[in-house]
Amino acid sequence: MSNIHEQSFSNHASVDPVYHYVSLSILLANLILAIFILVLSVHTNLLLSIWVVILSLVIFLLFFKLRLYPLKVQDRIIRLEERLRLSVVLPEPLKKRIPELSEDQLIALRFASDEELPALVELTLEKQLTRKQIKERIQNWRPDHFRI
């Protein structure tokens, strides 16, 4: 879990330096080096060099896929949690409109406090606000310290 701190629109994104900077840099350098070695070995170990480039590319792609899969699962859980929360917090006329909210809208609404949620949901449905637009309108930020 990351540092527990006050969250807001400007600082709610989570970055894992080892994953996002160190690992990504090493994998990118590895791919560039593999391509460089391939160019140098055109007349010698061509097959081996091609194989190293392919493996480097696969590892690089896996790096991104292994990040995207848990995020997608997490988004599905957030969607479920927020639908449940909305069914408790919203007044009856708005409860019927919960299915109209997109996954992106539900994910953004999780940061809104219970007090401001009904008005924000109504505005979101009326103006079809995007994830960013919803987050920018939140006054009382409800932190999510468990985001992967």
N, C-alpha and C positions, 0 to 999 in steps of 0.2 A: 504494500500500500504506500502511496506517495505521502509526502508531508501533509499533515492536516493543516490547512490554512483557509482563510476566507476566500471563497471563490466568487468570481464575477465573469462577465462576458469576456473581459480582456485576459483572464488568466485561467480559464477552466480547462483548457486543452492539456492533456497529459503527455509528457515526453519522458521516455526512458533513455537516458544518454548512452548506455552500453548498447542497447538495441538500435536506436535511431542514428547514432553517430559513429560509434566504434565499429560495430558489426557491419553496418551498411558500407562504411568507408573501406573496410578490409575486403568485403565481397566485391565491391566495385573495382578496387585496385587489382584483385585477383583476376577479374574478367578482363581488364585492360592488359594486364601482364600476359594472360593466356593468348589474347589476340596478337600482342607484340611478338610473342614466341612463335606463333603460327606464321606470321609474316617472315620472320627470320629463318624459319625451317622449311620454307617452301620446297627446297631442293634436297632436304635430308629426311627428317622424321615427320613427313606431312601427315600421315594417318594418326600418329600419336598426338600431334599438335591439334589436329581437328577434334580429336576425342577430348582433349583437355579443355578446349574452348566450349564444346558442348556441355561437359560436366560443369564448368564454371557458370555457364548460362542457366543450367537447370538449378544449381544451388542458389543463384541470384533470384530466380523466379520463385523457388520454394520459400525464400526469405520473406517475400511479399505475401504469398499465399498463406503461410503460417501465421501471419499477422491478421489477414482479412477474415479467416474462418472464425476465430473466437470473437472478433468484433461483430460479425453477422449474427452469431448466436446471442451475443450480449444485446444487440439491437432488438432481437425478437423477444427477449426477456423484458427489456425496457418497455416495449410495446404492450406486452401483457400487463405488466405492473401499472403502467399509466392508464390503460383502459379500466382496470380495477379501481384505481384511485379516482379517475374521472366519474365513474359510476357512483362513488360515494360522495364526492365533493360538489358535483354540478347540480343545478336545479333541474327539475323534471324536463322542461322543454329542451334543454341542451343535452341531457342524457341520451335522448333519441338520436342525436346527431353525432355521437361518438364515432360510429362507423365511417363517417365522412372524413375523418382526420387521417392523413397519410402517415406512414411510418416515420418519415422525417419530421413531421409536425409533432407527433407523439414524443419522439426522442428529444426534441427541443423543449417541449412543454414540461418535461420532468424537472427542469430547473426552476420553474415558477412556484411561488409559495401557494398554499391552499387558498389564501385570501384573494389573491389576484388571478387565480386560475379561471374562474368563470368568465370574467371580462376578457381575458386573453384568448380563451377558447372561442368566444363569440366573435372577436375581432379576427382571429385566424380563419374561422370558417367564412366570415363575410368577405375578407380581402384575400383569401388563399395565401397567407403569409408563408414565406420560406423558413427553413430552419434558422438561418442567420437573422432574419427579420424578427422572428419570435424571440430569440435570445436577446436581441438588442432592446426589446421592449420590456424585459423583465426588470422589475424594480427591487423586489425582495428575492435575491438569489437563493435557491435551495441547493446546497452543494451536493455533488456526487463524487465522493472520495473513493468509490469502489470501481470506477471505470478502468478498464484494462488499457 
